[in-house]
Amino acid sequence: MDYSDIEQAFEVVNNARAKEAEASGFPIPTVTDDEKLEARRWADGNELKLVIDTPGFEILFNKLEKYATEYIQDLVAGTDPSDTVKILQRHALAHAAQAIRERLIADVRADLLAAENSPEIIKQGIRAARQSATRS
């Protein structure tokens, strides 16, 4: 995903913080990694909101769910119970597939939840950009 607009907001905030630090004589940290992560998650959530209610998204998500479920079932059911080495190998694969499936679902939900409220860093970027525009 292209985060160039978000990166511009970070730059605006960093510039505003640097000016504020210079004027106050107190150090003000630049945009943190946590602030960046929150803003990117918010941006991803807003992009997901554009497609989440479309039939295509539901089809894609259902296919992913079906493939993961079938793959896990095939790994478990398709193994001879007497072959303990193969059971352990296939269990590891099934475990990894389930973990990926759960992480995808959790990330999509978290992105959508994050999109409900603009992060403070985005608000700061908008305020700083407006202040800069009114000074020009």
Protein Blocks (a to p, Z undefined) as FASTA:
>chain_A
ZZklmmmmmmmmmmmmmmmmmmnopacddddfklmmmmmmmmmmmmmmmmmmpmklmmmm
mmmmmmmmmmmmmmmmmpcfklmmlmmmmmmmmmmmmmmmmmmmmmmmmmmmmmmpccfk
lmmmmmmmmmmmmmZZ
